[in-house]
Amino acid sequence: MALPHYVRFDWAMKRLLRHKSNFVVLEGFLSSLLGEKITICNILESEGNKEDITDKFNRVDLLAEDSKGELIIVEVQNNREIDYFLRMLYGVSKAVTEYISEGDLYEKIRKVYSVNIVYFDLGQGTDYVYHGRTEFRGIHNNDVLKLSKQQTEKFICQEAGDLFPEYYVLRVNEFDKKAITPLDEWISFLKTGEIGDNAKAPGLAEARERLKFSSLGKTDRAAYLRNIENLRVQRSVMDTAIREGKAEGKAEGLAEGLAEGRIEGRMEGLAEGEKKKQQDIARNMKALGLDPEVIAKATGLTSEEISYL
């Protein structure tokens, strides 16, 4: 196996980018995405920072505090998750409530950004970067609700929606063009693991030096290669389980429906086949030793249904 030039961004988040000396790499990425200069003051603890949790759920998340006191969640998710949008919402809600003290005024609530780097088909769309924010728009006059002069002076923003969390989704696998903008250069790195010779995006020059695989110590090199192999195996397991489950479930469902010789029978058979397909996928995943919670999220079956397989 050819050795990589650079370590993956999610592994760097877990091992390297939490060190203050390497904040410049993360700051460059966030500045390119958010369109403003970001300065990180602290990396705060979050559930996914715990290594056993990270390895179990195949995700890495990092919670940063910037110079304005705003909170930025950066999460990398490698495997598909049907309820991922809702987990984004949960993560933001948790950050909002955990970083305000009991008895504090609501004005102490912090702005939260949720940055999600996903390596699977999340939702349906043609773009590779999506931005979600709250907007208060009049249902009669179609005007955007702005803050009063006093509110603007206090909160240093213009619209009511500016106070609310913002979400970014980077669908890395959908990027298939030449990198032109700084953000494109970053997404190209996230997808390919390579940094172009002419890349000038903030933070990438530092990433060239600090994320080099050859710069790792012996222990970290071994840990990184194990991580890459685990990712490869997990993706293969998931793909195999899904393909086999789809084939088995579809064949059985069609056979049952067609045997009835009626439209109703075929429809019922197809529905039964869809259910059987998910059960077969779950059964294959269970046989391969995957966690029941991961199986439930991948198939939509309940934990109880999985336990009976």
Secondary structure by P-SEA (a helix, b strand, c coil): ccccccccaaaaaaccccccccaaaaaaaaaaaaccbbbbcbbbbcccccaaaaaaacbbbbbbbccccbbbbbbbbcccccaaaaaaaaaaaaaaaaacccccccccbbbbbbbbbbccccccccccbbbbbbbbccccccccccccaaaaaacccccccccbbbbbbbcccccccccccaaaaaaaaaacccccccccccaaaaaacccccccccaaaaaaaaaaaaaaaaaaaaaaaaaaaaaaaaaaaaaaaaaaaccaaaaaaaaaaaaaaaaaaaaaaaaaacccaaaaaaaccccaaaaaac
